[in-house]
């Protein structure tokens, strides 16, 4: 099917970099020049300290608004706190620690005051309130407040990651965009009445094959802080990243292959804090490639707010979406399918025929924002959803965690992966002797004979849900005080970690308690 293939260039601007001195204006000037050179439209988001520095605002105000969109980036900084009469507890005027640098470190009245200062300062300078808003992560109260009071076309937050840079966003909608729940901004709303009016886009363009397991080993389990394999141009390692031309070519081919159900999506660009020299080569390669692919009609490069307005005009509620990689950048025998709906997400993964369901998380508005009634006092912070299968955190001690398909006690070997968009929000993913039908509320597994599904994991792993009930048709789990689970309409549970098909088919639905 012909789905839109969208790239949002989002560069955000800070006015201070305490970790090492560097020119922070040069990257902004060069990004503008590069976008003009290649005729690419995009977005600049300004942190409060950049908003009050005319060197940035005068530079941006001189630009053509038909090509360049401006909005706000929320990482709390010392001058913003001073403007609100709030004590600043950071080590530097900008400090990335969660308790001071992000909204979760402040009371609800303080969060509102900080948001007002940001939005009002933007209007003072640009004459209108911003329509786009971003932050690596932000709390639900702030999201409710700014969408209700100011109205937004789009929001953006960080990709999925565990422990990277001191914060965790884990188990959420994997890529593209969703309408957040008013109860928990990290969850897709399950009903239209509970959803915020602006879609939330996941940033950075994660490698759909390798990012999930970055740093994890079968022996030692999950890494305390994941590495980064994304489209960001400063990443140039052997594992790939946006500064590696071969990886960029592969990523653009797979991420925009059309097997997405809704729209192909990635956010490109880079914050100015890294300095121009570290991003120059990667951005120059990417932007020249974007220009060519756009001229060929393969992608559309547009500002974040434009994509948000299109999303809102197209879907009233969060649609199912998929990210499908038929190969890895360095291995044609690895593939990965991420399927996300407003109810759950699942990842199907095959490595040289070794197949496993690598991840399954349930979404529930019954899981509150961890900072709804609490102020973060730590350097780090975490947002999670409800785990059923955890190929990253539940691996270790020689066990590569995942749900495997067995016949006569042996795993079924996956054949060549195929993907079919059924046109109704569902997808059929085939692996030769078995296949998955992925649907909004669950999935079907079919094969040419009966089989058993078995979840293998390291029992000592962190983040394990508790089993509260298991009968032939229902497995009930509990995590972070919230009940949820899987219900079978075909097949039966043999134990909390195993289920058997009926006439070569097993059908499961996710549920919430």
Number of C-alpha atoms within 10 A of each C-alpha: 12 10 14 17 21 22 26 25 24 25 22 23 24 22 22 20 18 12 9 8 10 15 15 20 18 14 23 23 15 15 22 20 12 17 20 14 12 15 15 22 23 26 22 25 24 27 23 28 20 19 24 17 11 12 12 19 17 13 13 19 14 8 13 10 12 9 15 20 23 26 24 27 26 21 25 30 26 21 16 23 20 12 12 15 12 15 10 18 15 17 12 14 19 21 22 19 19 25 21 26 22 24 28 26 24 22 17 20 11 17 20 19 18 27 23 17 17 24 21 16 19 23 13 11 15 17 10 12 19 22 22 25 26 24 20 16 24 21 22 24 23 21 21 21 17 16 18 13 9 12 16 21 22 26 26 24 19 18 24 21 23 27 17 16 15 16 20 21 21 21 25 24 31 24 27 23 28 30 31 30 27 23 23 27 26 29 30 31 25 19 13 13 11 16 24 23 22 28 26 25 28 24 27 27 25 26 26 26 24 20 19 23 21 20 18 21 17 17 13 13 25 22 17 13 17 19 20 23 24 28 29 26 25 23 19 19 12 8 16 23 25 31 25 22 18 13 23 24 15 18 26 22 15 21 24 24 17 21 24 29 25 25 20 26 26 24 26 23 27 25 20 24 22 16 20 23 11 16 23 17 16 23 25 18 17 23 22 16 17 21 19 14 15 16 11 10 10 17 20 21 23 20 25 29 25 17 21 22 15 11 23 17 9 11 12 12 21 23 18 26 28 29 27 27 27 23 20 20 22 12 10 12 16 22 24 24 24 23 26 30 26 26 25 28 26 25 26 20 24 24 18 15 18 16 23 26 22 25 23 23 24 26 27 25 23 14 18 22 22 18 22 16 11 13 15 19 14 13 16 17 21 17 22 20 23 27 24 22 24 25 29 25 24 24 27 22 16 13 18 23 24 25 24 20 26 16 12 9 10 11 18 22 19 21 17 15 21 13 18 15 17 13 10 10 17 21 24 17 20 20 19 15 14 20 20 20 17 23 21 21 16 21 20 18 23 21 20 12 13 17 27 25 22 21 21 20 24 20 12 12 16 12 13 20 20 13 15 13 12 18 13 15 16 20 22 21 24 20 17 14 11 16 20 24 25 21 22 21 15 17 23 22 21 16 13 18 14 16 21 22 21 17 14 17 21 24 20 21 18 23 20 18 11
